[in-house]
Amino acid sequence: MAHLEQFVRTRRGVEAFIEPRTTVTETTVVLVAHDGEWTRRRVEGPEAARRFAHRMAIPIYDVALVGYPQRMREFNERRKRAARAEQAGEA
Protein backbone atom coordinates (compact mmCIF):
# COMPACT_ATOMS: atom_id res chain seq x y z
CA MET A 1 0.00 0.00 0.00
CA ALA A 2 2.93 2.36 0.56
CA HIS A 3 3.68 2.40 -3.18
CA LEU A 4 0.05 3.21 -3.98
CA GLU A 5 -0.06 5.98 -1.38
CA GLN A 6 3.15 7.49 -2.78
CA PHE A 7 1.72 7.37 -6.31
CA VAL A 8 -1.41 9.25 -5.22
CA ARG A 9 0.57 11.84 -3.27
CA THR A 10 3.04 12.59 -6.07
CA ARG A 11 0.66 12.79 -9.03
CA ARG A 12 -2.49 14.71 -9.75
CA GLY A 13 -5.87 13.58 -10.97
CA VAL A 14 -5.40 9.99 -9.81
CA GLU A 15 -8.29 7.55 -10.18
CA ALA A 16 -8.42 3.93 -9.02
CA PHE A 17 -9.68 0.96 -11.03
CA ILE A 18 -10.40 -2.41 -9.40
CA GLU A 19 -9.36 -5.42 -11.46
CA PRO A 20 -11.20 -8.57 -10.38
CA ARG A 21 -9.52 -11.71 -9.18
CA THR A 22 -8.90 -14.28 -11.90
CA THR A 23 -7.67 -17.86 -11.90
CA VAL A 24 -4.15 -16.49 -12.38
CA THR A 25 -4.05 -13.27 -10.30
CA GLU A 26 -5.48 -11.90 -7.10
CA THR A 27 -7.58 -8.73 -7.03
CA THR A 28 -5.51 -5.75 -8.10
CA VAL A 29 -5.98 -2.01 -8.19
CA VAL A 30 -4.68 0.18 -11.00
CA LEU A 31 -4.04 3.84 -10.26
CA VAL A 32 -4.10 6.16 -13.26
CA ALA A 33 -2.85 9.76 -13.08
CA HIS A 34 -4.13 12.70 -15.15
CA ASP A 35 -1.50 12.10 -17.86
CA GLY A 36 -2.17 8.36 -18.13
CA GLU A 37 0.80 7.22 -16.08
CA TRP A 38 -0.29 4.18 -14.12
CA THR A 39 0.72 1.59 -11.57
CA ARG A 40 -0.79 -1.71 -10.47
CA ARG A 41 -0.61 -3.57 -7.18
CA ARG A 42 -2.32 -6.56 -5.63
CA VAL A 43 -4.82 -5.80 -2.87
CA GLU A 44 -6.66 -7.98 -0.37
CA GLY A 45 -9.90 -7.64 -2.30
CA PRO A 46 -12.37 -5.15 -3.77
CA GLU A 47 -13.36 -3.80 -0.36
CA ALA A 48 -9.71 -3.13 0.52
CA ALA A 49 -9.37 -1.18 -2.73
CA ARG A 50 -12.50 0.83 -1.94
CA ARG A 51 -11.27 1.61 1.59
CA PHE A 52 -7.92 2.75 0.17
CA ALA A 53 -9.61 5.02 -2.40
CA HIS A 54 -11.91 6.47 0.25
CA ARG A 55 -8.97 7.12 2.61
CA MET A 56 -7.00 8.79 -0.19
CA ALA A 57 -10.11 10.70 -1.39
CA ILE A 58 -9.86 9.48 -5.00
CA PRO A 59 -12.57 8.10 -7.27
CA ILE A 60 -12.70 4.35 -7.74
CA TYR A 61 -14.27 2.35 -10.56
CA ASP A 62 -14.76 -1.30 -11.44
CA VAL A 63 -12.70 -1.89 -14.58
CA ALA A 64 -15.04 -4.73 -15.60
CA LEU A 65 -17.86 -2.18 -15.83
CA VAL A 66 -16.15 0.95 -17.15
CA GLY A 67 -12.95 -0.30 -18.80
CA TYR A 68 -9.60 1.46 -18.69
CA PRO A 69 -9.40 5.19 -19.34
CA GLN A 70 -8.27 6.34 -22.78
CA ARG A 71 -5.43 8.37 -21.24
CA MET A 72 -3.90 5.13 -19.95
CA ARG A 73 -3.91 3.59 -23.43
CA GLU A 74 -2.41 6.79 -24.86
CA PHE A 75 0.32 6.76 -22.21
CA ASN A 76 1.19 3.15 -23.10
CA GLU A 77 1.34 4.05 -26.79
CA ARG A 78 3.65 7.01 -26.10
CA ARG A 79 5.98 4.72 -24.13
CA LYS A 80 6.02 2.18 -26.97
CA ARG A 81 6.83 4.86 -29.55
CA ALA A 82 9.61 6.26 -27.37
CA ALA A 83 11.11 2.79 -26.89
CA ARG A 84 11.01 2.11 -30.65
CA ALA A 85 12.62 5.49 -31.37
CA GLU A 86 15.35 4.79 -28.84
CA GLN A 87 16.03 1.36 -30.37
CA ALA A 88 16.14 2.86 -33.85
CA GLY A 89 18.64 5.46 -32.66
CA GLU A 90 20.90 2.78 -31.20
CA ALA A 91 20.98 0.72 -34.40
C-alpha positions in Angstrom: 0.0 0.0 0.0 2.9 2.4 0.6 3.7 2.4 -3.2 0.0 3.2 -4.0 -0.1 6.0 -1.4 3.1 7.5 -2.8 1.7 7.4 -6.3 -1.4 9.2 -5.2 0.6 11.8 -3.3 3.0 12.6 -6.1 0.7 12.8 -9.0 -2.5 14.7 -9.7 -5.9 13.6 -11.0 -5.4 10.0 -9.8 -8.3 7.5 -10.2 -8.4 3.9 -9.0 -9.7 1.0 -11.0 -10.4 -2.4 -9.4 -9.4 -5.4 -11.5 -11.2 -8.6 -10.4 -9.5 -11.7 -9.2 -8.9 -14.3 -11.9 -7.7 -17.9 -11.9 -4.1 -16.5 -12.4 -4.0 -13.3 -10.3 -5.5 -11.9 -7.1 -7.6 -8.7 -7.0 -5.5 -5.7 -8.1 -6.0 -2.0 -8.2 -4.7 0.2 -11.0 -4.0 3.8 -10.3 -4.1 6.2 -13.3 -2.9 9.8 -13.1 -4.1 12.7 -15.2 -1.5 12.1 -17.9 -2.2 8.4 -18.1 0.8 7.2 -16.1 -0.3 4.2 -14.1 0.7 1.6 -11.6 -0.8 -1.7 -10.5 -0.6 -3.6 -7.2 -2.3 -6.6 -5.6 -4.8 -5.8 -2.9 -6.7 -8.0 -0.4 -9.9 -7.6 -2.3 -12.4 -5.2 -3.8 -13.4 -3.8 -0.4 -9.7 -3.1 0.5 -9.4 -1.2 -2.7 -12.5 0.8 -1.9 -11.3 1.6 1.6 -7.9 2.8 0.2 -9.6 5.0 -2.4 -11.9 6.5 0.2 -9.0 7.1 2.6 -7.0 8.8 -0.2 -10.1 10.7 -1.4 -9.9 9.5 -5.0 -12.6 8.1 -7.3 -12.7 4.3 -7.7 -14.3 2.4 -10.6 -14.8 -1.3 -11.4 -12.7 -1.9 -14.6 -15.0 -4.7 -15.6 -17.9 -2.2 -15.8 -16.1 1.0 -17.1 -12.9 -0.3 -18.8 -9.6 1.5 -18.7 -9.4 5.2 -19.3 -8.3 6.3 -22.8 -5.4 8.4 -21.2 -3.9 5.1 -19.9 -3.9 3.6 -23.4 -2.4 6.8 -24.9 0.3 6.8 -22.2 1.2 3.2 -23.1 1.3 4.1 -26.8 3.7 7.0 -26.1 6.0 4.7 -24.1 6.0 2.2 -27.0 6.8 4.9 -29.6 9.6 6.3 -27.4 11.1 2.8 -26.9 11.0 2.1 -30.6 12.6 5.5 -31.4 15.3 4.8 -28.8 16.0 1.4 -30.4 16.1 2.9 -33.9 18.6 5.5 -32.7 20.9 2.8 -31.2 21.0 0.7 -34.4 
